[in-house]
Amino acid sequence: MLPIYMDHNATTPVDPRVVKAMEPFLNAQFGNASSSSHAYGWQAQAAVKKAREQVAAFVGCTPAQVIWTSGATESNNLAILGVARALRREKPHFITQVTEHKAVLEVCEAATEWDATVTVLDVDTQGFVRLEDLKRAITPRTVLCSIMMANNEIGTLQPMREIADICRTHKIILHSDSAQSAGKCNFDLKTLPIDMISLSGHKIYAPKGVGVLIVRPINREFELKPILFGGDQEHSLRPGTLNVPGIVGMGEACALAMSEMTEECTRMCTFQKQILLAVQTHFPQIKLNGPQKSRLCNNISLSIPELVPDELALDFSGVAYSSGSACNSSNPKPSHVLKAIGLSDTLARATIRLGLGRFTSPEEVQTVTSKLLKMLGKLYRSTTVAQNF
Ligand SMILES: Cc1ncc(COP(=O)(O)O)c(C=O)c1O
């Protein structure tokens, strides 16, 4: 039997309603959205248009501002390297922060090959960027600031409104990797001045291999340059035959998130509180990484002193969880995010991440909580807890 899936920050299952919406485009309606001379192409074009409108409605931008990509990694690359290429002559200065996903940090590093310089801000012990640090880092050459909305490992929600205000004041382009926050945090670009947003299909119950970059210059006029070449799709900004089934899935996933987010987040918040309360009541020595409030409603990151990761795997079997971030779990180095909030190597290694999702049931939460408490009871030799759960 497969374990209970508690790793929704790594990826989500495709919602059956998304699968249903995609199906025709994997079968009879297989046309290329660039084919303008026959009905197969027209069907595909119409489907892409609808999906573009669904994404635009979800984030509060215009359909023309939606650029299809293969996922958040590519969107981040296009946003950051696209600005580096566009403004290369200005020898631009970029600002980012230390707990970003590698898909931002390594891209910023690559941007230095296009003559950019980069400042990486530290964070506090809960993973928040300090606004004073951001203000201090700004120079006359600063053109881009890339700050994620929600952290994938520890769930910290950055103060995007304040960050956006600072960027607006200084006419700095603001990019935000929103792979984790989409569908979990209410953000409306009509009122939140962010210039570029990266989204990933597989974090919002659409398939892997599709994503979006929203490009809507507000803070400063600029024309993003492509990083891929060879076609005129997406205003030549992202050439290549469009992934029509994936795009349809992304559109449907955004429409579902839009209508179900409030109820879904309330449910996940209740589950999150339930697990945390059980753990913190019985084992106060366990550290919740990231803030108690202002955190993703589906993320629980726990550092467990004395935990030996290999032994945990045995004791916590039957649950699909992650140690640190999924992208790093094959990497024996302790997570850069956990290190950045001040954890020792040992404690960072003794960390587990649980990610709740749309289809997580109360029974699953109950089972996972008892398994967790049992495992902790055994670890800390608390026979009462170990026996009671
Ligand atoms: C914050 C964040 N950014 C970017 C990515 C990469 O997204 P994708 O898999 O769509 O390339 C992830 C996925 O783990 C993520 O959590």
The ligand as an SDF file (V2000), in Angstrom:
LIG
                    3D

 16 16  0  0  0  0  0  0  0  0999 V2000
    9.4750   28.1290   -4.4880 C   0  0  0  0  0  0  0  0  0  0  0  0
    9.7200   27.2640   -5.6780 C   0  0  0  0  0  0  0  0  0  0  0  0
   10.2200   27.8030   -6.7930 N   0  0  0  0  0  0  0  0  0  0  0  0
   10.4520   27.0780   -7.8780 C   0  0  0  0  0  0  0  0  0  0  0  0
   10.2100   25.7260   -7.9140 C   0  0  0  0  0  0  0  0  0  0  0  0
   10.4690   24.9520   -9.1600 C   0  0  0  0  0  0  0  0  0  0  0  0
    9.2550   24.8300   -9.8720 O   0  0  0  0  0  0  0  0  0  0  0  0
    9.1150   23.8810  -11.1430 P   0  0  0  0  0  0  0  0  0  0  0  0
    9.2120   22.4880  -10.6260 O   0  0  0  0  0  0  0  0  0  0  0  0
    7.7710   24.2140  -11.6880 O   0  0  0  0  0  0  0  0  0  0  0  0
   10.1940   24.2320  -12.0850 O   0  0  0  0  0  0  0  0  0  0  0  0
    9.7150   25.1010   -6.7740 C   0  0  0  0  0  0  0  0  0  0  0  0
    9.4900   23.6390   -6.7390 C   0  0  0  0  0  0  0  0  0  0  0  0
    9.8890   22.9400   -5.8560 O   0  0  0  0  0  0  0  0  0  0  0  0
    9.4470   25.8910   -5.6270 C   0  0  0  0  0  0  0  0  0  0  0  0
    8.9640   25.3590   -4.5070 O   0  0  0  0  0  0  0  0  0  0  0  0
  1  2  1  0
  2  3  1  0
  2 15  2  0
  3  4  2  0
  4  5  1  0
  5  6  1  0
  5 12  2  0
  6  7  1  0
  7  8  1  0
  8  9  2  0
  8 10  1  0
  8 11  1  0
 12 13  1  0
 12 15  1  0
 13 14  2  0
 15 16  1  0
M  END
$$$$
